[in-house]
């Protein structure tokens, strides 16, 4: 093979690795946002503290930089609304430090609290 072919292969491999590194935080955010939706739905039957703790555990597991300061979990009974919100950023650097990019994420999940069934005895 000629030198040109080796350079093309090297550039393609580098592009693939860089693409995976740059896309990973986006995928982690999507997974964490889905988990936020699940916990918001389960909060209809659970507590805010339990949902908050589960979300912090999930964030640690998915390597999402969310802590108690940038995670908001609110259950407003008067308005009939549950709001789960996180705000964080992740900086990614491609191999050899040629490029650095910061992803800024602000996922918000709103869930309505279903009305309580009326029981007549």
Biopython code that builds the backbone (N, CA, C, O; Angstrom):
import numpy as np
from Bio.PDB.StructureBuilder import StructureBuilder

atoms = [
    (1, "UNK", "N", (0.845, -1.190, 0.000)),
    (1, "UNK", "CA", (0.000, 0.000, 0.000)),
    (1, "UNK", "C", (0.884, 1.245, 0.000)),
    (1, "UNK", "O", (1.997, 1.249, 0.526)),
    (2, "UNK", "N", (0.370, 2.253, -0.582)),
    (2, "UNK", "CA", (1.128, 3.482, -0.636)),
    (2, "UNK", "C", (0.877, 4.314, 0.618)),
    (2, "UNK", "O", (-0.053, 4.034, 1.374)),
    (3, "UNK", "N", (1.688, 5.316, 0.836)),
    (3, "UNK", "CA", (1.598, 6.192, 1.996)),
    (3, "UNK", "C", (0.236, 6.900, 2.036)),
    (3, "UNK", "O", (-0.316, 7.124, 3.113)),
    (4, "UNK", "N", (-0.289, 7.241, 0.886)),
    (4, "UNK", "CA", (-1.582, 7.920, 0.805)),
    (4, "UNK", "C", (-2.688, 7.063, 1.436)),
    (4, "UNK", "O", (-3.539, 7.592, 2.151)),
    (5, "UNK", "N", (-2.684, 5.787, 1.187)),
    (5, "UNK", "CA", (-3.690, 4.883, 1.746)),
    (5, "UNK", "C", (-3.583, 4.801, 3.264)),
    (5, "UNK", "O", (-4.602, 4.771, 3.954)),
    (6, "UNK", "N", (-2.360, 4.765, 3.792)),
    (6, "UNK", "CA", (-2.163, 4.735, 5.246)),
    (6, "UNK", "C", (-2.672, 6.017, 5.888)),
    (6, "UNK", "O", (-3.266, 5.984, 6.965)),
    (7, "UNK", "N", (-2.444, 7.127, 5.238)),
    (7, "UNK", "CA", (-2.915, 8.404, 5.781)),
    (7, "UNK", "C", (-4.439, 8.447, 5.779)),
    (7, "UNK", "O", (-5.042, 8.919, 6.742)),
    (8, "UNK", "N", (-5.062, 7.968, 4.727)),
    (8, "UNK", "CA", (-6.530, 7.944, 4.658)),
    (8, "UNK", "C", (-7.101, 7.046, 5.749)),
    (8, "UNK", "O", (-8.090, 7.407, 6.386)),
    (9, "UNK", "N", (-6.500, 5.897, 5.971)),
    (9, "UNK", "CA", (-6.969, 4.980, 7.027)),
    (9, "UNK", "C", (-6.800, 5.631, 8.389)),
    (9, "UNK", "O", (-7.694, 5.537, 9.230)),
    (10, "UNK", "N", (-5.678, 6.287, 8.621)),
    (10, "UNK", "CA", (-5.435, 6.951, 9.901)),
    (10, "UNK", "C", (-6.447, 8.064, 10.149)),
    (10, "UNK", "O", (-6.942, 8.219, 11.265)),
    (11, "UNK", "N", (-6.753, 8.834, 9.116)),
    (11, "UNK", "CA", (-7.729, 9.915, 9.260)),
    (11, "UNK", "C", (-9.125, 9.348, 9.542)),
    (11, "UNK", "O", (-9.859, 9.905, 10.358)),
    (12, "UNK", "N", (-9.491, 8.277, 8.895)),
    (12, "UNK", "CA", (-10.800, 7.658, 9.140)),
    (12, "UNK", "C", (-10.903, 7.104, 10.563)),
    (12, "UNK", "O", (-11.936, 7.258, 11.214)),
    (13, "UNK", "N", (-9.857, 6.471, 11.038)),
    (13, "UNK", "CA", (-9.864, 5.949, 12.409)),
    (13, "UNK", "C", (-9.953, 7.094, 13.407)),
    (13, "UNK", "O", (-10.726, 7.033, 14.363)),
    (14, "UNK", "N", (-9.152, 8.151, 13.182)),
    (14, "UNK", "CA", (-9.186, 9.311, 14.066)),
    (14, "UNK", "C", (-10.584, 9.940, 14.066)),
    (14, "UNK", "O", (-11.094, 10.300, 15.126)),
    (15, "UNK", "N", (-11.197, 10.073, 12.909)),
    (15, "UNK", "CA", (-12.542, 10.634, 12.821)),
    (15, "UNK", "C", (-13.563, 9.790, 13.563)),
    (15, "UNK", "O", (-14.462, 10.326, 14.210)),
    (16, "UNK", "N", (-13.429, 8.467, 13.472)),
    (16, "UNK", "CA", (-14.342, 7.585, 14.197)),
    (16, "UNK", "C", (-14.202, 7.725, 15.701)),
    (16, "UNK", "O", (-15.199, 7.809, 16.418)),
    (17, "UNK", "N", (-12.955, 7.749, 16.184)),
    (17, "UNK", "CA", (-12.715, 7.899, 17.624)),
    (17, "UNK", "C", (-13.212, 9.256, 18.107)),
    (17, "UNK", "O", (-13.844, 9.349, 19.159)),
    (18, "UNK", "N", (-12.930, 10.304, 17.346)),
    (18, "UNK", "CA", (-13.391, 11.647, 17.720)),
    (18, "UNK", "C", (-14.918, 11.714, 17.731)),
    (18, "UNK", "O", (-15.502, 12.345, 18.612)),
    (19, "UNK", "N", (-15.560, 11.081, 16.774)),
    (19, "UNK", "CA", (-17.018, 11.076, 16.730)),
    (19, "UNK", "C", (-17.638, 10.376, 17.925)),
    (19, "UNK", "O", (-18.638, 10.833, 18.477)),
    (20, "UNK", "N", (-17.041, 9.274, 18.316)),
    (20, "UNK", "CA", (-17.545, 8.546, 19.490)),
    (20, "UNK", "C", (-17.360, 9.390, 20.742)),
    (20, "UNK", "O", (-18.266, 9.472, 21.571)),
    (21, "UNK", "N", (-16.204, 10.016, 20.889)),
    (21, "UNK", "CA", (-15.959, 10.840, 22.079)),
    (21, "UNK", "C", (-16.885, 12.050, 22.130)),
    (21, "UNK", "O", (-17.362, 12.412, 23.206)),
    (22, "UNK", "N", (-17.144, 12.675, 20.999)),
    (22, "UNK", "CA", (-18.011, 13.844, 20.987)),
    (22, "UNK", "C", (-19.483, 13.469, 21.151)),
    (22, "UNK", "O", (-20.260, 14.271, 21.669)),
    (23, "UNK", "N", (-19.880, 12.283, 20.727)),
    (23, "UNK", "CA", (-21.276, 11.869, 20.808)),
    (23, "UNK", "C", (-21.682, 11.226, 22.114)),
    (23, "UNK", "O", (-22.869, 11.183, 22.440)),
    (24, "UNK", "N", (-20.721, 10.726, 22.865)),
    (24, "UNK", "CA", (-21.032, 10.020, 24.113)),
    (24, "UNK", "C", (-21.801, 10.885, 25.115)),
    (24, "UNK", "O", (-22.786, 10.401, 25.672)),
    (25, "UNK", "N", (-21.407, 12.142, 25.377)),
    (25, "UNK", "CA", (-22.184, 12.947, 26.330)),
    (25, "UNK", "C", (-23.627, 13.168, 25.881)),
    (25, "UNK", "O", (-24.533, 13.208, 26.714)),
    (26, "UNK", "N", (-23.847, 13.310, 24.594)),
    (26, "UNK", "CA", (-25.204, 13.494, 24.081)),
    (26, "UNK", "C", (-26.055, 12.256, 24.366)),
    (26, "UNK", "O", (-27.208, 12.373, 24.779)),
    (27, "UNK", "N", (-25.490, 11.089, 24.148)),
    (27, "UNK", "CA", (-26.221, 9.844, 24.410)),
    (27, "UNK", "C", (-26.488, 9.686, 25.902)),
    (27, "UNK", "O", (-27.582, 9.282, 26.297)),
    (28, "UNK", "N", (-25.494, 10.004, 26.735)),
    (28, "UNK", "CA", (-25.703, 9.929, 28.183)),
    (28, "UNK", "C", (-26.802, 10.876, 28.635)),
    (28, "UNK", "O", (-27.589, 10.536, 29.518)),
    (29, "UNK", "N", (-26.865, 12.071, 28.035)),
    (29, "UNK", "CA", (-27.923, 13.009, 28.376)),
    (29, "UNK", "C", (-29.290, 12.451, 28.004)),
    (29, "UNK", "O", (-30.241, 12.586, 28.774)),
    (30, "UNK", "N", (-29.400, 11.830, 26.843)),
    (30, "UNK", "CA", (-30.681, 11.256, 26.428)),
    (30, "UNK", "C", (-31.124, 10.152, 27.397)),
    (30, "UNK", "O", (-32.296, 10.076, 27.767)),
    (31, "UNK", "N", (-30.188, 9.309, 27.800)),
    (31, "UNK", "CA", (-30.525, 8.231, 28.735)),
    (31, "UNK", "C", (-30.941, 8.812, 30.081)),
    (31, "UNK", "O", (-31.918, 8.361, 30.678)),
    (32, "UNK", "N", (-30.197, 9.818, 30.565)),
    (32, "UNK", "CA", (-30.532, 10.435, 31.853)),
    (32, "UNK", "C", (-31.869, 11.165, 31.783)),
    (32, "UNK", "O", (-32.634, 11.133, 32.747)),
    (33, "UNK", "N", (-32.165, 11.822, 30.667)),
    (33, "UNK", "CA", (-33.453, 12.500, 30.507)),
    (33, "UNK", "C", (-34.606, 11.497, 30.553)),
    (33, "UNK", "O", (-35.659, 11.777, 31.125)),
    (34, "UNK", "N", (-34.399, 10.339, 29.951)),
    (34, "UNK", "CA", (-35.413, 9.281, 30.009)),
    (34, "UNK", "C", (-35.611, 8.827, 31.452)),
    (34, "UNK", "O", (-36.744, 8.623, 31.888)),
    (35, "UNK", "N", (-34.526, 8.670, 32.186)),
    (35, "UNK", "CA", (-34.623, 8.283, 33.597)),
    (35, "UNK", "C", (-35.350, 9.358, 34.408)),
    (35, "UNK", "O", (-36.099, 9.038, 35.331)),
    (36, "UNK", "N", (-35.134, 10.617, 34.071)),
    (36, "UNK", "CA", (-35.854, 11.701, 34.747)),
    (36, "UNK", "C", (-37.362, 11.569, 34.505)),
    (36, "UNK", "O", (-38.156, 11.785, 35.420)),
    (37, "UNK", "N", (-37.754, 11.218, 33.291)),
    (37, "UNK", "CA", (-39.167, 11.028, 32.978)),
    (37, "UNK", "C", (-39.769, 9.866, 33.747)),
    (37, "UNK", "O", (-40.899, 9.947, 34.229)),
    (38, "UNK", "N", (-39.017, 8.797, 33.858)),
    (38, "UNK", "CA", (-39.497, 7.632, 34.617)),
    (38, "UNK", "C", (-39.698, 8.003, 36.080)),
    (38, "UNK", "O", (-40.725, 7.668, 36.671)),
    (39, "UNK", "N", (-38.723, 8.693, 36.668)),
    (39, "UNK", "CA", (-38.832, 9.070, 38.079)),
    (39, "UNK", "C", (-39.950, 10.079, 38.307)),
    (39, "UNK", "O", (-40.607, 10.045, 39.347)),
    (40, "UNK", "N", (-40.173, 10.972, 37.354)),
    (40, "UNK", "CA", (-41.283, 11.924, 37.481)),
    (40, "UNK", "C", (-42.617, 11.180, 37.474)),
    (40, "UNK", "O", (-43.529, 11.515, 38.231)),
    (41, "UNK", "N", (-42.721, 10.176, 36.617)),
    (41, "UNK", "CA", (-43.954, 9.384, 36.580)),
    (41, "UNK", "C", (-44.131, 8.594, 37.876)),
    (41, "UNK", "O", (-45.238, 8.512, 38.409)),
    (42, "UNK", "N", (-43.054, 8.019, 38.378)),
    (42, "UNK", "CA", (-43.147, 7.241, 39.613)),
    (42, "UNK", "C", (-43.394, 8.122, 40.830)),
    (42, "UNK", "O", (-43.850, 7.634, 41.864)),
    (43, "UNK", "N", (-43.100, 9.410, 40.720)),
    (43, "UNK", "CA", (-43.322, 10.309, 41.847)),
    (43, "UNK", "C", (-44.804, 10.529, 42.122)),
    (43, "UNK", "O", (-45.163, 11.059, 43.173)),
    (44, "UNK", "N", (-45.666, 10.132, 41.196)),
    (44, "UNK", "CA", (-47.102, 10.169, 41.475)),
    (44, "UNK", "C", (-47.432, 9.289, 42.662)),
    (44, "UNK", "O", (-48.400, 9.543, 43.379)),
    (45, "UNK", "N", (-46.632, 8.257, 42.872)),
    (45, "UNK", "CA", (-46.890, 7.292, 43.935)),
    (45, "UNK", "C", (-45.815, 7.302, 45.013)),
    (45, "UNK", "O", (-45.960, 6.624, 46.030)),
    (46, "UNK", "N", (-44.744, 8.057, 44.810)),
    (46, "UNK", "CA", (-43.637, 8.077, 45.755)),
    (46, "UNK", "C", (-43.376, 9.481, 46.277)),
    (46, "UNK", "O", (-44.217, 10.374, 46.168)),
    (47, "UNK", "N", (-42.192, 9.649, 46.843)),
    (47, "UNK", "CA", (-41.834, 10.924, 47.448)),
    (47, "UNK", "C", (-40.758, 11.620, 46.624)),
    (47, "UNK", "O", (-40.094, 11.011, 45.786)),
    (48, "UNK", "N", (-40.608, 12.909, 46.888)),
    (48, "UNK", "CA", (-39.603, 13.710, 46.207)),
    (48, "UNK", "C", (-38.202, 13.242, 46.603)),
    (48, "UNK", "O", (-37.311, 13.160, 45.758)),
    (49, "UNK", "N", (-38.014, 12.942, 47.855)),
    (49, "UNK", "CA", (-36.684, 12.531, 48.342)),
    (49, "UNK", "C", (-36.246, 11.233, 47.681)),
    (49, "UNK", "O", (-35.092, 11.100, 47.274)),
    (50, "UNK", "N", (-37.159, 10.280, 47.574)),
    (50, "UNK", "CA", (-36.820, 9.004, 46.941)),
    (50, "UNK", "C", (-36.456, 9.205, 45.466)),
    (50, "UNK", "O", (-35.475, 8.637, 44.984)),
    (51, "UNK", "N", (-37.244, 10.009, 44.755)),
    (51, "UNK", "CA", (-36.962, 10.263, 43.338)),
    (51, "UNK", "C", (-35.638, 10.994, 43.167)),
    (51, "UNK", "O", (-34.873, 10.681, 42.255)),
    (52, "UNK", "N", (-35.360, 11.957, 44.028)),
    (52, "UNK", "CA", (-34.103, 12.698, 43.961)),
    (52, "UNK", "C", (-32.910, 11.780, 44.181)),
    (52, "UNK", "O", (-31.918, 11.854, 43.456)),
    (53, "UNK", "N", (-33.009, 10.918, 45.185)),
    (53, "UNK", "CA", (-31.910, 9.977, 45.453)),
    (53, "UNK", "C", (-31.696, 9.007, 44.300)),
    (53, "UNK", "O", (-30.557, 8.694, 43.955)),
    (54, "UNK", "N", (-32.771, 8.535, 43.709)),
    (54, "UNK", "CA", (-32.642, 7.621, 42.564)),
    (54, "UNK", "C", (-32.011, 8.322, 41.364)),
    (54, "UNK", "O", (-31.199, 7.730, 40.654)),
    (55, "UNK", "N", (-32.384, 9.583, 41.138)),
    (55, "UNK", "CA", (-31.797, 10.327, 40.032)),
    (55, "UNK", "C", (-30.308, 10.600, 40.261)),
    (55, "UNK", "O", (-29.514, 10.533, 39.322)),
    (56, "UNK", "N", (-29.932, 10.903, 41.494)),
    (56, "UNK", "CA", (-28.516, 11.118, 41.785)),
    (56, "UNK", "C", (-27.719, 9.825, 41.604)),
    (56, "UNK", "O", (-26.587, 9.853, 41.121)),
    (57, "UNK", "N", (-28.308, 8.700, 41.989)),
    (57, "UNK", "CA", (-27.649, 7.403, 41.760)),
    (57, "UNK", "C", (-27.521, 7.112, 40.264)),
    (57, "UNK", "O", (-26.481, 6.638, 39.806)),
    (58, "UNK", "N", (-28.574, 7.397, 39.511)),
    (58, "UNK", "CA", (-28.526, 7.178, 38.067)),
    (58, "UNK", "C", (-27.481, 8.077, 37.415)),
    (58, "UNK", "O", (-26.754, 7.642, 36.522)),
    (59, "UNK", "N", (-27.405, 9.319, 37.858)),
    (59, "UNK", "CA", (-26.421, 10.249, 37.299)),
    (59, "UNK", "C", (-25.007, 9.738, 37.548)),
    (59, "UNK", "O", (-24.150, 9.804, 36.667)),
    (60, "UNK", "N", (-24.772, 9.232, 38.743)),
    (60, "UNK", "CA", (-23.451, 8.657, 39.043)),
    (60, "UNK", "C", (-23.176, 7.453, 38.152)),
    (60, "UNK", "O", (-22.064, 7.294, 37.648)),
    (61, "UNK", "N", (-24.178, 6.610, 37.957)),
    (61, "UNK", "CA", (-24.017, 5.415, 37.132)),
    (61, "UNK", "C", (-23.774, 5.732, 35.660)),
    (61, "UNK", "O", (-22.994, 5.048, 34.998)),
    (62, "UNK", "N", (-24.435, 6.758, 35.148)),
    (62, "UNK", "CA", (-24.276, 7.140, 33.741)),
    (62, "UNK", "C", (-23.148, 8.143, 33.530)),
    (62, "UNK", "O", (-22.915, 8.591, 32.407)),
    (63, "UNK", "N", (-22.449, 8.496, 34.603)),
    (63, "UNK", "CA", (-21.341, 9.458, 34.571)),
    (63, "UNK", "C", (-21.802, 10.817, 34.063)),
    (63, "UNK", "O", (-21.144, 11.450, 33.237)),
    (64, "UNK", "N", (-22.947, 11.246, 34.579)),
    (64, "UNK", "CA", (-23.495, 12.565, 34.265)),
    (64, "UNK", "C", (-23.194, 13.468, 35.461)),
    (64, "UNK", "O", (-23.514, 13.097, 36.591)),
    (65, "UNK", "N", (-22.587, 14.647, 35.250)),
    (65, "UNK", "CA", (-22.173, 15.497, 36.367)),
    (65, "UNK", "C", (-23.333, 16.258, 37.018)),
    (65, "UNK", "O", (-23.389, 17.487, 36.969)),
    (66, "UNK", "N", (-24.244, 15.516, 37.622)),
    (66, "UNK", "CA", (-25.375, 16.119, 38.327)),
    (66, "UNK", "C", (-25.183, 15.858, 39.807)),
    (66, "UNK", "O", (-24.893, 14.734, 40.217)),
    (67, "UNK", "N", (-25.345, 16.906, 40.609)),
    (67, "UNK", "CA", (-25.292, 16.744, 42.062)),
    (67, "UNK", "C", (-26.518, 17.424, 42.663)),
    (67, "UNK", "O", (-27.416, 17.845, 41.934)),
    (68, "UNK", "N", (-26.559, 17.529, 43.958)),
    (68, "UNK", "CA", (-27.724, 18.101, 44.621)),
    (68, "UNK", "C", (-27.968, 19.559, 44.293)),
    (68, "UNK", "O", (-29.094, 20.040, 44.411)),
    (69, "UNK", "N", (-26.929, 20.269, 43.883)),
    (69, "UNK", "CA", (-27.074, 21.694, 43.604)),
    (69, "UNK", "C", (-27.732, 21.975, 42.257)),
    (69, "UNK", "O", (-28.447, 22.968, 42.122)),
    (70, "UNK", "N", (-27.508, 21.127, 41.265)),
    (70, "UNK", "CA", (-28.044, 21.404, 39.933)),
    (70, "UNK", "C", (-29.161, 20.433, 39.531)),
    (70, "UNK", "O", (-29.418, 20.234, 38.344)),
    (71, "UNK", "N", (-29.815, 19.837, 40.516)),
    (71, "UNK", "CA", (-30.967, 18.962, 40.269)),
    (71, "UNK", "C", (-32.154, 19.500, 41.050)),
    (71, "UNK", "O", (-32.083, 19.660, 42.269)),
    (72, "UNK", "N", (-33.244, 19.779, 40.349)),
    (72, "UNK", "CA", (-34.458, 20.304, 40.980)),
    (72, "UNK", "C", (-35.567, 19.278, 40.795)),
    (72, "UNK", "O", (-35.872, 18.869, 39.674)),
    (73, "UNK", "N", (-36.167, 18.867, 41.909)),
    (73, "UNK", "CA", (-37.296, 17.932, 41.886)),
    (73, "UNK", "C", (-38.401, 18.561, 42.718)),
    (73, "UNK", "O", (-38.244, 18.756, 43.923)),
    (74, "UNK", "N", (-39.526, 18.880, 42.071)),
    (74, "UNK", "CA", (-40.629, 19.565, 42.742)),
    (74, "UNK", "C", (-41.925, 18.826, 42.453)),
    (74, "UNK", "O", (-42.213, 18.456, 41.315)),
    (75, "UNK", "N", (-42.703, 18.619, 43.517)),
    (75, "UNK", "CA", (-44.040, 18.041, 43.372)),
    (75, "UNK", "C", (-45.025, 19.064, 43.927)),
    (75, "UNK", "O", (-45.142, 19.229, 45.141)),
    (76, "UNK", "N", (-45.728, 19.745, 43.033)),
    (76, "UNK", "CA", (-46.655, 20.810, 43.405)),
    (76, "UNK", "C", (-48.073, 20.255, 43.368)),
    (76, "UNK", "O", (-48.683, 20.132, 42.305)),
    (77, "UNK", "N", (-48.580, 19.927, 44.538)),
    (77, "UNK", "CA", (-49.921, 19.322, 44.637)),
    (77, "UNK", "C", (-51.014, 20.316, 44.235)),
    (77, "UNK", "O", (-52.022, 19.915, 43.652)),
    (78, "UNK", "N", (-50.831, 21.606, 44.538)),
    (78, "UNK", "CA", (-51.856, 22.596, 44.239)),
    (78, "UNK", "C", (-52.067, 22.758, 42.734)),
    (78, "UNK", "O", (-53.205, 22.833, 42.270)),
    (79, "UNK", "N", (-50.986, 22.811, 41.982)),
    (79, "UNK", "CA", (-51.067, 22.949, 40.533)),
    (79, "UNK", "C", (-51.231, 21.604, 39.836)),
    (79, "UNK", "O", (-51.586, 21.547, 38.659)),
    (80, "UNK", "N", (-50.972, 20.526, 40.563)),
    (80, "UNK", "CA", (-51.075, 19.198, 39.967)),
    (80, "UNK", "C", (-49.950, 18.914, 38.993)),
    (80, "UNK", "O", (-50.172, 18.332, 37.932)),
    (81, "UNK", "N", (-48.720, 19.331, 39.357)),
    (81, "UNK", "CA", (-47.603, 19.242, 38.437)),
    (81, "UNK", "C", (-46.337, 18.762, 39.141)),
    (81, "UNK", "O", (-46.043, 19.159, 40.268)),
    (82, "UNK", "N", (-45.608, 17.910, 38.458)),
    (82, "UNK", "CA", (-44.303, 17.450, 38.915)),
    (82, "UNK", "C", (-43.279, 17.991, 37.923)),
    (82, "UNK", "O", (-43.450, 17.862, 36.711)),
    (83, "UNK", "N", (-42.204, 18.601, 38.449)),
    (83, "UNK", "CA", (-41.153, 19.140, 37.589)),
    (83, "UNK", "C", (-39.808, 18.598, 38.045)),
    (83, "UNK", "O", (-39.430, 18.722, 39.210)),
    (84, "UNK", "N", (-39.096, 17.994, 37.101)),
    (84, "UNK", "CA", (-37.742, 17.495, 37.345)),
    (84, "UNK", "C", (-36.837, 18.211, 36.350)),
    (84, "UNK", "O", (-37.097, 18.210, 35.146)),
    (85, "UNK", "N", (-35.777, 18.819, 36.863)),
    (85, "UNK", "CA", (-34.925, 19.656, 36.022)),
    (85, "UNK", "C", (-33.469, 19.493, 36.453)),
    (85, "UNK", "O", (-33.167, 19.421, 37.644)),
    (86, "UNK", "N", (-32.589, 19.438, 35.487)),
    (86, "UNK", "CA", (-31.150, 19.367, 35.755)),
    (86, "UNK", "C", (-30.438, 20.309, 34.801)),
    (86, "UNK", "O", (-30.875, 20.505, 33.667)),
    (87, "UNK", "N", (-29.352, 20.886, 35.259)),
    (87, "UNK", "CA", (-28.574, 21.792, 34.417)),
    (87, "UNK", "C", (-27.103, 21.477, 34.641)),
    (87, "UNK", "O", (-26.595, 21.591, 35.756)),
    (88, "UNK", "N", (-26.427, 21.081, 33.573)),
    (88, "UNK", "CA", (-25.031, 20.692, 33.699)),
    (88, "UNK", "C", (-24.332, 20.796, 32.354)),
    (88, "UNK", "O", (-24.975, 20.997, 31.323)),
    (89, "UNK", "N", (-23.022, 20.660, 32.371)),
    (89, "UNK", "CA", (-22.246, 20.689, 31.134)),
    (89, "UNK", "C", (-21.168, 19.621, 31.208)),
    (89, "UNK", "O", (-20.730, 19.223, 32.287)),
    (90, "UNK", "N", (-20.749, 19.166, 30.025)),
    (90, "UNK", "CA", (-19.701, 18.160, 29.917)),
    (90, "UNK", "C", (-18.733, 18.612, 28.825)),
    (90, "UNK", "O", (-19.151, 18.917, 27.708)),
    (91, "UNK", "N", (-17.442, 18.655, 29.149)),
    (91, "UNK", "CA", (-16.432, 19.038, 28.180)),
    (91, "UNK", "C", (-15.737, 17.795, 27.649)),
    (91, "UNK", "O", (-15.342, 16.914, 28.413)),
    (92, "UNK", "N", (-15.595, 17.735, 26.339)),
    (92, "UNK", "CA", (-14.993, 16.579, 25.677)),
    (92, "UNK", "C", (-13.803, 17.070, 24.854)),
    (92, "UNK", "O", (-13.880, 18.092, 24.172)),
    (93, "UNK", "N", (-12.711, 16.329, 24.931)),
    (93, "UNK", "CA", (-11.540, 16.632, 24.120)),
    (93, "UNK", "C", (-11.237, 15.423, 23.248)),
    (93, "UNK", "O", (-11.198, 14.292, 23.731)),
    (94, "UNK", "N", (-11.025, 15.666, 21.976)),
    (94, "UNK", "CA", (-10.705, 14.566, 21.061)),
    (94, "UNK", "C", (-9.247, 14.155, 21.262)),
    (94, "UNK", "O", (-8.480, 14.889, 21.885)),
    (95, "UNK", "N", (-8.855, 12.985, 20.738)),
    (95, "UNK", "CA", (-7.474, 12.521, 20.920)),
    (95, "UNK", "C", (-6.444, 13.544, 20.436)),
    (95, "UNK", "O", (-6.663, 14.265, 19.463)),
    (96, "UNK", "N", (-5.342, 13.582, 21.130)),
    (96, "UNK", "CA", (-4.214, 14.488, 20.866)),
    (96, "UNK", "C", (-4.550, 15.939, 21.164)),
    (96, "UNK", "O", (-3.768, 16.827, 20.825)),
    (97, "UNK", "N", (-5.688, 16.205, 21.788)),
    (97, "UNK", "CA", (-6.056, 17.555, 22.186)),
    (97, "UNK", "C", (-6.252, 18.531, 21.045)),
    (97, "UNK", "O", (-6.062, 19.734, 21.226)),
    (98, "UNK", "N", (-6.626, 18.043, 19.880)),
    (98, "UNK", "CA", (-6.799, 18.921, 18.723)),
    (98, "UNK", "C", (-8.072, 19.757, 18.785)),
    (98, "UNK", "O", (-8.138, 20.832, 18.188)),
    (99, "UNK", "N", (-9.084, 19.269, 19.504)),
    (99, "UNK", "CA", (-10.353, 19.967, 19.542)),
    (99, "UNK", "C", (-11.031, 19.676, 20.871)),
    (99, "UNK", "O", (-10.991, 18.551, 21.369)),
    (100, "UNK", "N", (-11.646, 20.686, 21.431)),
    (100, "UNK", "CA", (-12.379, 20.533, 22.680)),
    (100, "UNK", "C", (-13.755, 21.162, 22.506)),
    (100, "UNK", "O", (-13.886, 22.238, 21.923)),
    (101, "UNK", "N", (-14.768, 20.488, 23.011)),
    (101, "UNK", "CA", (-16.133, 20.981, 22.870)),
    (101, "UNK", "C", (-16.853, 20.786, 24.196)),
    (101, "UNK", "O", (-16.679, 19.766, 24.862)),
    (102, "UNK", "N", (-17.661, 21.771, 24.575)),
    (102, "UNK", "CA", (-18.447, 21.687, 25.800)),
    (102, "UNK", "C", (-19.919, 21.573, 25.435)),
    (102, "UNK", "O", (-20.479, 22.437, 24.761)),
    (103, "UNK", "N", (-20.528, 20.493, 25.893)),
    (103, "UNK", "CA", (-21.962, 20.291, 25.729)),
    (103, "UNK", "C", (-22.656, 20.933, 26.935)),
    (103, "UNK", "O", (-22.250, 20.699, 28.074)),
    (104, "UNK", "N", (-23.683, 21.728, 26.700)),
    (104, "UNK", "CA", (-24.497, 22.302, 27.769)),
    (104, "UNK", "C", (-25.876, 21.649, 27.699)),
    (104, "UNK", "O", (-26.541, 21.676, 26.664)),
    (105, "UNK", "N", (-26.287, 21.063, 28.819)),
    (105, "UNK", "CA", (-27.559, 20.350, 28.862)),
    (105, "UNK", "C", (-28.466, 20.976, 29.918)),
    (105, "UNK", "O", (-28.006, 21.415, 30.972)),
    (106, "UNK", "N", (-29.761, 21.008, 29.614)),
    (106, "UNK", "CA", (-30.759, 21.502, 30.554)),
    (106, "UNK", "C", (-32.067, 20.733, 30.338)),
    (106, "UNK", "O", (-33.059, 21.298, 29.878)),
    (107, "UNK", "N", (-32.058, 19.430, 30.678)),
    (107, "UNK", "CA", (-33.288, 18.658, 30.490)),
    (107, "UNK", "C", (-34.340, 19.018, 31.541)),
    (107, "UNK", "O", (-34.030, 19.179, 32.721)),
    (108, "UNK", "N", (-35.575, 19.140, 31.093)),
    (108, "UNK", "CA", (-36.708, 19.453, 31.967)),
    (108, "UNK", "C", (-37.820, 18.460, 31.659)),
    (108, "UNK", "O", (-38.156, 18.221, 30.499)),
    (109, "UNK", "N", (-38.383, 17.887, 32.714)),
    (109, "UNK", "CA", (-39.500, 16.949, 32.557)),
    (109, "UNK", "C", (-40.667, 17.473, 33.381)),
    (109, "UNK", "O", (-40.525, 17.752, 34.571)),
    (110, "UNK", "N", (-41.814, 17.604, 32.738)),
    (110, "UNK", "CA", (-43.048, 18.006, 33.422)),
    (110, "UNK", "C", (-44.040, 16.854, 33.346)),
    (110, "UNK", "O", (-44.245, 16.263, 32.285)),
    (111, "UNK", "N", (-44.641, 16.550, 34.463)),
    (111, "UNK", "CA", (-45.590, 15.434, 34.541)),
    (111, "UNK", "C", (-46.805, 15.913, 35.326)),
    (111, "UNK", "O", (-46.669, 16.516, 36.390)),
    (112, "UNK", "N", (-47.976, 15.644, 34.800)),
    (112, "UNK", "CA", (-49.199, 16.007, 35.517)),
    (112, "UNK", "C", (-49.510, 14.953, 36.571)),
    (112, "UNK", "O", (-49.318, 13.756, 36.357)),
    (113, "UNK", "N", (-49.987, 15.420, 37.696)),
    (113, "UNK", "CA", (-50.418, 14.506, 38.757)),
    (113, "UNK", "C", (-51.860, 14.127, 38.443)),
    (113, "UNK", "O", (-52.715, 15.003, 38.315)),
    (114, "UNK", "N", (-52.137, 12.836, 38.319)),
    (114, "UNK", "CA", (-53.522, 12.446, 38.007)),
    (114, "UNK", "C", (-54.442, 12.748, 39.192)),
    (114, "UNK", "O", (-54.018, 12.681, 40.346)),
    (115, "UNK", "N", (-55.683, 13.074, 38.904)),
    (115, "UNK", "CA", (-56.609, 13.342, 40.001)),
    (115, "UNK", "C", (-56.847, 12.085, 40.826)),
    (115, "UNK", "O", (-56.851, 10.969, 40.306)),
    (116, "UNK", "N", (-57.042, 12.290, 42.105)),
    (116, "UNK", "CA", (-57.297, 11.157, 42.992)),
    (116, "UNK", "C", (-58.720, 10.665, 42.762)),
    (116, "UNK", "O", (-59.649, 11.464, 42.640)),
    (117, "UNK", "N", (-58.885, 9.347, 42.703)),
    (117, "UNK", "CA", (-60.241, 8.821, 42.464)),
    (117, "UNK", "C", (-61.150, 9.123, 43.638)),
    (117, "UNK", "O", (-60.737, 9.055, 44.796)),
    (118, "UNK", "N", (-62.399, 9.458, 43.324)),
    (118, "UNK", "CA", (-63.385, 9.723, 44.344)),
    (118, "UNK", "C", (-63.999, 8.417, 44.805)),
    (118, "UNK", "O", (-64.491, 7.622, 44.004)),
    (119, "UNK", "N", (-63.960, 8.214, 46.090)),
    (119, "UNK", "CA", (-64.546, 6.985, 46.654)),
    (119, "UNK", "C", (-65.811, 7.351, 47.406)),
    (119, "UNK", "O", (-65.832, 8.274, 48.221)),
    (120, "UNK", "N", (-66.834, 6.624, 47.120)),
    (120, "UNK", "CA", (-68.081, 6.843, 47.860)),
    (120, "UNK", "C", (-68.440, 5.557, 48.569)),
    (120, "UNK", "O", (-68.486, 4.475, 47.984)),
    (121, "UNK", "N", (-68.691, 5.720, 49.848)),
    (121, "UNK", "CA", (-69.028, 4.535, 50.661)),
    (121, "UNK", "C", (-70.444, 4.598, 51.111)),
    (121, "UNK", "O", (-70.913, 3.694, 51.803)),
]
sb = StructureBuilder()
sb.init_structure("model")
sb.init_model(0)
sb.init_chain("A")
sb.init_seg("    ")
for serial, (resi, resn, name, xyz) in enumerate(atoms, 1):
    if name == "N":
        sb.init_residue(resn, " ", resi, " ")
    sb.init_atom(name, np.array(xyz, "f"), 0.0, 1.0, " ", f" {name:<3s}", serial, name[0])
structure = sb.get_structure()
